[in-house]
Amino acid sequence: MPFARESEMTKPVLKWLHSQSLLTKVEFGLPWGICDLVGLSFNQAQVAKRLSFRQHRPIGPIQRVELLRHIPDQESGQSITLKRLQKAAGETVFGSTIDRDLAILISNGFVVSKKNGTLQKLNGWAPIHDRIVAVELKLSRISEALSQALSNCSFATESYIALPKLTASRFADNARYSEFREAGIGVLGVTRTSCKVISPAQARYAQDDTLQMHCVERFWRTRDNSSSVAERRVQVS
């Protein structure tokens, strides 16, 4: 029986993601809209290192992630003054939030203030993930699917579109698929009970490190919560 709505493909695609031991979120909010499904796997060695620093809480909203990225890692032996950090991070971007965000990063164990007043971050565990798989569900509108899947490449290590199996097989044999192949976008074929890789995704794109880390932190926040599988409409803070 054919699918009447794209959402009807959710269950078999979730099953495919879970079969790879991926944590999953449904309707994942991003700056440009909603990604239908996102799956992630943590690197357990990196997780253990982070927990050894007692960094149990998520970093927080995207501007705090960006702020942390401007602070040198303690392992590098380098540090930064508050004045230089304000200049590097961009006071016009953070405004009055920089002092509050920095205080939270220090309180949660991500940043240490040295005796001379300079700052270092306790890290050495990033990136903390192995894979991020983004999936867009489509019954048709292939051009729209390509646009969305390309946008997802800015944070995902693998970006797929999922189509009804017959449609997916025909599309993969179509000359038009060369656009997807060149971009590294994968194709999944979906039935009521299964999801199969018609063409694997290839990591041929550069991620936005800040956005990617922020997305990972949203999984960190719910990593021990089984209900995270059904989390819906998670919006960028």
SULSULCOR-V182182 format. One record per pair of residues at least 24 apart in sequence whose C-alpha atoms are under 8 Angstrom apart, sorted by the first residue. I is the first residue (numbers start at 1). GAP is how many residues later the second one is. Records with the same first field share a line. If there is no record, write none. Layout:
BEGIN
I->GAP ; GAP
END
This chain:
BEGIN
1->191
2->162
3->136 ; 161
5->134
6->131 ; 132 ; 133
7->130
8->184
9->128 ; 155 ; 181 ; 182 ; 183
10->27 ; 127
12->178 ; 179 ; 180 ; 181 ; 182 ; 183
13->149 ; 177 ; 181 ; 182
15->179 ; 180
16->178 ; 179 ; 180
23->196 ; 200 ; 205 ; 206
24->204 ; 205 ; 206
25->203 ; 204 ; 205 ; 206 ; 207
26->203 ; 204 ; 205 ; 206 ; 207
27->204 ; 205 ; 206 ; 207
28->204 ; 205 ; 206 ; 207
29->204 ; 205 ; 206 ; 207
30->205 ; 206
31->205
32->119
34->199
35->99 ; 100 ; 101 ; 113 ; 117
36->98 ; 99 ; 100 ; 101
37->97 ; 98 ; 99
38->94 ; 95 ; 96 ; 97
39->92 ; 93 ; 94 ; 95
40->89 ; 90 ; 91 ; 92 ; 93 ; 176 ; 179
41->88 ; 89 ; 90 ; 91
42->86 ; 87 ; 88 ; 89
43->85 ; 86 ; 87
44->84
46->79 ; 80 ; 81 ; 82
47->78 ; 81
49->75 ; 76
50->73 ; 75
53->56 ; 69
54->55
55->53 ; 54 ; 55
56->52
57->51 ; 164
58->159 ; 160 ; 162 ; 163
59->46 ; 51 ; 155 ; 158
60->154 ; 157
61->153 ; 175 ; 176
62->148 ; 149 ; 152 ; 174 ; 175
63->31
64->37 ; 38
65->145 ; 148 ; 149
66->144
67->31 ; 35
68->37 ; 43 ; 53
69->141
71->48 ; 49 ; 50
72->47 ; 48 ; 49
73->47 ; 48 ; 49 ; 50 ; 51
74->46 ; 47 ; 48 ; 49
75->47 ; 48 ; 49
78->42
79->39 ; 40 ; 41
80->38 ; 39 ; 40
81->36 ; 37 ; 38
82->35 ; 36 ; 37
127->86
128->88
129->87
131->25 ; 26 ; 27
132->24 ; 25 ; 26
133->24 ; 25 ; 26 ; 27
134->24 ; 25 ; 26
135->24 ; 25 ; 26 ; 27
136->24 ; 25 ; 26
137->24 ; 25 ; 26
138->24 ; 25 ; 26
139->24 ; 25
146->34 ; 39
149->36
150->33 ; 35
153->52 ; 53 ; 54
154->51 ; 52 ; 53 ; 54 ; 57 ; 58
155->52 ; 53 ; 54 ; 56 ; 57 ; 60
156->51 ; 56
157->46 ; 50
158->27 ; 28 ; 43 ; 44 ; 45
159->25 ; 26 ; 27 ; 42
160->25 ; 26 ; 27 ; 28 ; 41
161->24 ; 25 ; 26 ; 27
162->25 ; 26 ; 27 ; 28
163->24 ; 25 ; 26 ; 27
164->25 ; 26 ; 27
165->24 ; 25 ; 26 ; 31
168->30
169->29
172->26 ; 27
END
